[in-house]
Amino acid sequence: MPDTLNLPDQRSREILSKIKTVFNQKGFDGASMQDLARAAGMSAGNFYRYFDSKNAIVAAMVQHDLAEVAGVFRQIRSAPDPRAAFLAAFRREIGEHREACDGPLWAEIEAAANRRGEIAGITAQMEHELLRYLLETFGLIVGRPADEMAEDFTEHARLIIVIFKGIAMQPDLTPGLVDLAVSTVDLLLDRVVALSGAAAGRRIPA
């Protein structure tokens, strides 16, 4: 998938922003389409013109977030120190998710994904793209192609995603917890760097 994705239009983004609180208050399954339309200040019929189902809402949210993630990783690619840029972005994105109160909503969506195959498919797309970006970042840090990083370090990338999700969804997030998460990711990068050298050595022909 290319880095540049088609974002929902401005009106759709405004609607998504307004309906987050309904999901937070009533849960993903508990919030009806009528509840969401009211929160958006629209009639149900008009609301359905933008989103005809909760699946469509989640898909639009994923599309929006992936476009933002693509922008973050473009900055990491152009940074003189990709590792420092990645750690700074990791910290910043946790803070932005916290300020936007996105954590509880994504926790609801994660729970819904365990019950609904359609939602699971949509969220799997996001994780696939995040893995791709993380593996590319590993490659930038150690100076190796991204496809080689996928062979050796996919689980490391998955763990970083787990850490980010777990921290971003915390209702009582503290600066100390964020510091600990960033330090843990930094240690994971140390391990990637160390193991990458060993893995590259194994590939050198005799």
ZISUL-V368488 format. One record per backbone hydrogen bond with DSSP energy under -1.0 kcal/mol. NH is the residue of the N-H (numbers start at 1). CO is the residue of the C=O. If there is no record, write none. Layout:
nh:NH co:CO
nh:NH co:CO
This chain:
nh:13 co:9
nh:14 co:10
nh:15 co:11
nh:16 co:12
nh:17 co:13
nh:18 co:14
nh:19 co:15
nh:23 co:19
nh:24 co:20
nh:25 co:21
nh:26 co:22
nh:27 co:23
nh:31 co:27
nh:36 co:32
nh:37 co:33
nh:38 co:34
nh:39 co:35
nh:40 co:36
nh:41 co:38
nh:42 co:37
nh:47 co:43
nh:48 co:44
nh:50 co:47
nh:51 co:47
nh:57 co:53
nh:58 co:54
nh:59 co:55
nh:60 co:56
nh:61 co:57
nh:62 co:58
nh:63 co:59
nh:64 co:60
nh:65 co:61
nh:66 co:62
nh:67 co:63
nh:68 co:64
nh:69 co:65
nh:70 co:66
nh:71 co:67
nh:72 co:68
nh:73 co:69
nh:74 co:70
nh:75 co:71
nh:76 co:72
nh:77 co:73
nh:78 co:74
nh:85 co:81
nh:86 co:82
nh:87 co:83
nh:88 co:84
nh:89 co:85
nh:90 co:86
nh:91 co:87
nh:92 co:88
nh:93 co:89
nh:94 co:90
nh:95 co:91
nh:96 co:92
nh:97 co:93
nh:98 co:94
nh:99 co:95
nh:100 co:96
nh:101 co:98
nh:102 co:97
nh:106 co:102
nh:107 co:103
nh:108 co:104
nh:109 co:105
nh:110 co:106
nh:111 co:107
nh:112 co:108
nh:113 co:109
nh:115 co:112
nh:116 co:112
nh:120 co:116
nh:121 co:117
nh:122 co:118
nh:123 co:119
nh:124 co:120
nh:125 co:121
nh:126 co:122
nh:127 co:123
nh:128 co:124
nh:129 co:125
nh:130 co:126
nh:131 co:127
nh:132 co:128
nh:133 co:129
nh:134 co:130
nh:135 co:131
nh:136 co:132
nh:137 co:133
nh:138 co:134
nh:139 co:135
nh:140 co:136
nh:141 co:137
nh:142 co:138
nh:143 co:139
nh:144 co:139
nh:149 co:145
nh:150 co:146
nh:151 co:147
nh:152 co:148
nh:153 co:149
nh:157 co:153
nh:158 co:154
nh:159 co:155
nh:160 co:156
nh:161 co:157
nh:162 co:158
nh:163 co:159
nh:164 co:160
nh:165 co:161
nh:166 co:162
nh:167 co:163
nh:168 co:164
nh:169 co:165
nh:170 co:167
nh:178 co:174
nh:179 co:175
nh:180 co:176
nh:181 co:177
nh:182 co:178
nh:183 co:179
nh:184 co:180
nh:185 co:181
nh:186 co:182
nh:187 co:183
nh:188 co:184
nh:189 co:185
nh:190 co:186
nh:191 co:187
nh:192 co:188
nh:193 co:189
nh:194 co:190
nh:195 co:191
nh:196 co:192
nh:197 co:193
nh:198 co:194
nh:199 co:195
nh:200 co:196
nh:201 co:197
nh:202 co:198
